Amino acid sequence: PPSPPLNLRRQRQMCIRDRKGIDLLMDSMTHLNDEPLYLYVVGEAVLGGAEVVPSANVEFLGWRPRNTLQGLFARADAVVMPSRWEGFGMVAIEAMCCGTAVIASNRGALPELVRDGETGLIFDLDDPDGLVGTLKSLDKAELQRMGRAGRERYLSYFTAKVMNERLDVLYGALADGRDAAQARDAIAQMETRANKDDRKEGGESGATVS
């Protein structure tokens, strides 16, 4: 029997506007009606917004309570971020926290957060067929693999504990009179030690990552 359709989710608990690229994603979905893809959009446009083209393979869920978003992320096969402009990209971090692969444009910090081919896929926003081609190429098993890698990346770099430790090292280095490059080196050394400790603990316990 055919595999169940892929479940894609473009999540953002805020306004959907031109800069988020929802119109680009919606247009792409109109070219994918014959593909086993289905898109859920959470949120609504406020203060105006990009005009979107309706498509049979897209469902608008409207606003959802903040405490339900983690479940929505976790049930999705992928989170799509077709942003024209993006500052940090918190949605990518939230998706990785839930073990969900991220499909993102090559804008802002997204290519730094999402490792192309490892924790998700990066497409060229300037390529008219880039997003369509990326969505056509999706494979559930690969998305699951990238989701697991994204979860590991989140645990290694983006938990509150890790980020607070990095800030402590950064401020300590600057307080000691070291310059920015030396402060970055201090953080890198801390991360190297942390990774060695993690590997040692994993080896001693016999733990495996599935």
C-alpha positions in Angstrom: 0.0 0.0 0.0 1.2 3.6 -0.6 2.9 5.4 2.3 0.8 7.9 4.2 1.2 11.5 3.1 4.0 13.5 4.6 2.7 15.9 7.2 4.3 19.4 6.9 3.8 22.2 9.2 4.6 25.9 8.8 4.4 27.1 12.4 4.6 30.6 13.9 2.6 31.9 16.8 2.7 35.4 15.6 1.7 37.4 12.5 2.1 35.9 9.1 3.5 38.6 6.9 5.4 39.0 3.7 8.8 38.6 5.4 7.8 35.1 6.6 7.3 33.9 3.0 3.9 32.2 3.6 2.8 33.3 0.1 5.9 31.5 -1.4 5.0 28.3 0.5 1.4 28.5 -0.5 2.3 29.0 -4.2 4.7 26.1 -4.0 2.0 23.8 -2.6 -0.3 24.6 -5.6 2.4 22.8 -7.8 2.4 19.8 -5.5 -1.2 18.6 -5.6 -0.1 15.2 -7.1 2.6 14.7 -4.3 1.9 13.0 -1.0 2.3 16.2 0.9 -0.1 18.1 3.2 0.5 21.4 4.9 -0.9 22.7 8.1 -0.6 26.4 8.8 -0.9 27.7 12.4 -1.7 31.3 12.9 -3.4 34.0 10.9 -2.4 37.2 9.2 -2.6 40.4 11.3 -1.9 44.0 10.4 -2.3 43.0 6.8 -0.2 40.2 5.2 0.8 38.5 2.0 -1.9 37.3 -0.3 -2.1 33.5 -0.3 -3.4 31.2 -3.0 -5.7 28.5 -1.6 -4.8 24.9 -2.3 -6.5 21.6 -1.6 -3.4 20.2 0.1 -3.3 23.0 2.7 -5.3 23.5 5.9 -5.3 26.6 8.0 -5.6 25.8 11.7 -5.8 29.4 13.0 -4.4 30.4 16.3 -3.5 27.7 18.8 -2.6 28.1 22.5 1.1 28.3 23.2 1.0 25.2 25.3 -0.2 23.1 22.3 2.6 24.1 19.9 5.1 21.5 21.1 2.7 18.8 20.3 2.0 20.2 16.9 5.8 20.4 16.2 6.3 16.8 17.3 3.6 15.4 15.1 4.8 17.1 12.0 7.2 15.4 9.6 8.9 18.7 9.0 8.6 22.4 9.8 8.9 24.8 6.8 10.4 28.3 7.2 10.3 30.0 3.8 11.3 33.4 5.3 12.4 36.3 3.2 14.0 37.8 6.3 14.7 36.1 9.6 16.7 37.3 12.7 17.5 34.4 14.9 14.8 31.9 13.8 13.4 30.6 17.1 11.0 28.4 15.3 13.9 26.3 14.0 15.2 25.8 17.6 11.7 24.8 18.8 11.4 22.3 16.0 14.8 20.8 16.7 13.8 20.6 20.4 10.9 18.4 19.4 13.0 16.2 17.1 11.4 17.6 13.9 13.4 18.3 10.7 13.5 21.9 9.5 13.2 23.1 5.8 14.4 26.7 5.7 15.4 29.4 3.3 18.9 30.6 3.0 18.1 33.9 4.8 19.3 35.4 8.1 20.6 33.0 10.7 18.7 30.0 9.3 21.6 28.4 7.4 23.6 28.7 10.7 20.9 27.0 12.8 19.9 24.3 10.3 22.7 22.1 9.0 21.8 21.3 5.4 21.3 17.6 4.9 22.0 16.9 8.6 19.2 18.5 10.7 17.1 19.7 7.8 17.3 21.2 4.3 18.2 24.7 3.1 16.8 26.0 -0.2 17.8 29.0 -2.2 15.1 31.7 -1.9 16.3 33.3 -5.2 15.6 30.0 -7.1 12.0 30.1 -8.3 11.8 26.3 -8.2 14.0 25.8 -5.1 11.2 25.3 -2.6 9.1 23.2 -4.9 12.1 20.9 -5.7 13.0 20.6 -2.1 9.5 19.6 -1.1 9.3 17.1 -3.9 12.5 15.4 -2.8 11.3 14.8 0.8 11.6 11.3 2.2 10.0 10.3 5.5 12.9 8.2 6.7 15.4 11.0 5.9 13.2 13.5 7.7 13.1 11.2 10.8 16.9 10.9 10.7 17.4 14.7 10.4 14.9 15.2 13.2 16.9 13.0 15.5 20.1 14.9 14.6 18.3 18.2 15.2 17.3 17.0 18.6 20.9 16.2 19.4 22.0 19.6 18.1 19.4 21.3 20.3 20.7 19.4 23.4 24.3 20.3 22.5 23.9 24.0 21.8 20.5 25.5 22.6 19.2 24.4 26.0 19.0 27.1 28.7 21.8 25.3 30.6 24.2 25.2 27.7 23.6 28.8 26.7 24.0 30.1 30.3 27.3 28.2 30.6 28.5 29.8 27.3 27.5 33.3 28.5 29.4 32.7 31.8 32.5 31.8 29.9 32.1 34.7 27.5 31.6 37.3 30.3 34.4 35.8 32.3 36.8 36.0 29.4 35.9 39.6 28.6 36.1 40.5 32.3 39.7 39.1 32.3 40.6 41.5 29.5 40.6 39.0 26.7 39.3 40.2 23.3 36.3 38.8 21.3 38.4 36.3 19.4 39.9 34.9 22.7 36.5 34.8 24.2 35.2 32.7 21.3 38.2 30.4 21.7 37.3 30.0 25.4 33.8 29.0 24.5 35.1 26.6 21.9 37.4 25.0 24.4 34.5 24.6 26.9 32.4 22.9 24.2 35.2 20.6 23.3 35.5 19.5 26.9 31.8 19.1 27.2 31.6 16.9 24.1 34.5 14.7 25.4 32.7 14.3 28.7 29.4 13.4 26.9 31.2 10.7 24.8 33.0 9.3 27.9 29.7 9.1 29.9 28.0 7.5 26.9 30.7 4.9 26.6 30.8 4.1 30.3 27.0 3.6 30.5 26.8 1.7 27.2 24.1 4.2 26.1 23.3 4.4 22.4 21.5 7.1 20.4 18.6 5.8 18.4 
